[in-house]
C-alpha cells in the first residue's frame, strides 16, 4: 500500500518538477508573465506598464504675434503613465507643465508610443492646456498643445511641440524644438533644465 501511494505521489509531482515537456514532438516551455511594472519603459515582454516622467528644454522655432525680445527658451515637464497594449504599442498620458519668463501653462496630454526597434520609439501626444498665465497677452483657456518625439531607451529624446492659444491680441502659435530626458535621466537633467531657464531670464 505504501509503495502504491508513493508511486501515485511521484506521478503527480512529475509535471511540476520537469522544466519542459514534449507535446506532439514539440518542446513546450512554461508560460512566463512579463513584469507588471518598470521604472524605465520597455516594450513587451519587458514590462506591462511604466511611469511617464520627462523634462525638456526647448527653443522657439517660429511664432506669431510676438515681440522680438521675448524669451526663446522653454522648460517643460510631464508626469503620467503608459501601458503596453502590444509588443509595439503603448498608450497613456500625463499632466503637462511648461514655463518661461513670459508665463506658465498647465494641461493634460493623452499619448501613443510606437516601439520601433533596438530601443527606439516614436511618441505622439495631443491635448489641452487647461490654465496658464501670459505676461504679454491675456490667454483664453482651454488651448491646444501637441508633441511628437523620437526617443531612445526611454532615456533621451528629440521633440517638437506646438501651442495654439487664443489671446486678446489674436491667436498665439508657437513651435518648439527641444531635447528631452526621461526616467533616470530626468532626475539628472531636472536641475540643469531649471538652471537654463533661470539664466535665460533677461535681467532688468
N, C-alpha and C positions, 0 to 999 in steps of 0.2 A: 504493500500500500504506500509506504513512504517513497519507494523508488518511482511509483507511478505519479505521485504528487510532484516529486522533483522534476520528472520529465515534462509534465504539463506546465510547471512554472518556467522552466527553461525555454519551452516553446513560445510562451507569451513574451518573454524578455528579448528574444532574438531580434524582432523588428526594431526595438528601441535602441539596441546596442550597436547594430551594424551601421556604418556611416552612409552606405548607399546600397540599394538593391537593384536587381535587374528585373525589368518588366518587359516581356516580349523581346528579350535580347538587347534592350536599351538600358544604359545606366541611368538611374533616376536619383538625383541629389535631393536632399531635404530642402524645402522651401525656406528662404531667408527673407525676412521682412526688412525693408530699409530703415535706417534710423529715423525716428519721427521728428527730430529737431537737430538743426546745425546752427552754429554761430555764424559761420561763413557759408554763403549759399552755394549749393551744388545741384546738378540735375539728378533725377532718379537714375540709379538706385542709391545715390549718395545720401540723400535725405528727403523727407517729405515736405517740411516747411522750414522757413528760416526768417530771421528778422531783417527788416529793411532799415539800415542806419547809414546815412550818407551825408556828406558835406562837400560843397563845391565852391570854387572861386571862379567867377565868370567875368568876361569883359563885354561891354555892349558893342555889338557889330553895327547896328543901324537903329535909328529911332525917328520918330515923327513928333512934331510939336514940342521939341526940346530946345534948350539953350546950349550953346557950345561948351560952356564951363560947368555943366552938370557932371556928376560923378560917373565914371565908366566902369568901376569895379563893383561887383555884386556878389555878396556871400549868401548862400542858401543851404538849407539842410532839410532832410526828410526822415521821418520815423514811421515805421509801419511793419508790415509782414508780407511775405509771398509764400504761395502754396504750389508745389509742383503737381500739376494735374496729369502730366505725362512725362516721358523721358525728354521731351523737347520744350514743353511749355509750362510756365508758371504764371499765376495770376494773383493779384492782391492790390495793395495800395498803401498810402501813408498820409500823414499830416505834414504839410509843407510850410516852411517859414523862410522868408528871404528879406534882406535888408541892405541898405547903403545909407549914405548920409542924406539922401533925399527922402527916406522914409522906410516903411516896412510893409510886408504883405504876408497874409496868413491864409492858407487854403488846404484843400484835400485833393489828391490825385489818384484815381484808380490806375493800375499799371498792368501791362502784359510784358513778360520776358520770354524771349525765344533763345534757348541754349543752342548755339551754333555748332561748335566743335572745339576740342582742346582747350576748354576753359573760357572760350569767348562767348559773349552773349549780346543780344540786341534788346534794348528796353524801349517801350513806347508808353508814354503816360499823358493823360489829358484830364483836366479837372477844373475846379473853380476856386478863385480867390474870394474868400468869404469876408475878409476885413482887411483894413490897412490904413496907412496914413501917408500922404504925399505932401511934401513941403511946397512944391511949385504949383500944384493944382489940387483941386478938391475931387477926389475919386468917387466913383459910384460903384457900389458892391451889390451883388457878386460880379466878378470879372473872370476872364478866361486865362488859363495857363496850360502849357503843354511842354513836353520834353521828349527828346529822342537821344539815346546814348548807346555807345558801343563800349562794353566793359570786358575786363579780363580777370578771371578768377574771383569775381565779386570783391575785388580789392581796389581797382582803379578803373576809370572810365573817361572818355571824352564825350561831352554832352553839348547839345544845343537846345535852347528853350526860348519860348516866346511868351510874352504877356500882352494882353489886349485889355485896356482899362478905359472905360468911358469917364471923361473928366469934364469940368466946366469949360475947358478950352478945346474940347473935341476928343477924338479917340486917340489914346496914347498907346502906341505899339512899339514894343522893344524886343529886339532879337539879341540873344546872348550866346557866346561860345565859351566853354569852360572845362576845367579839369576837376574831376570828382573822385573822392576817396570814400570807400565803403568798408564795413565790417571792422577788422582790426586796424586797417589803415586809417579809418576815420578818426580813431582815438588819437593817433599821432598828428593827423592833419588839422584837427579842430582848432587847437590853439594857434597854429600857423595861419589858418584862414582868417581867424578873427583879428590877428595882428596885422595882416594885409589890409583888412577892412578899416582898422583904426588909422593906419598910416596913410591910407588913400583919402581920408577926410581932409579937405582943404583947410588950412589954418587961416583964421581971420587976421 
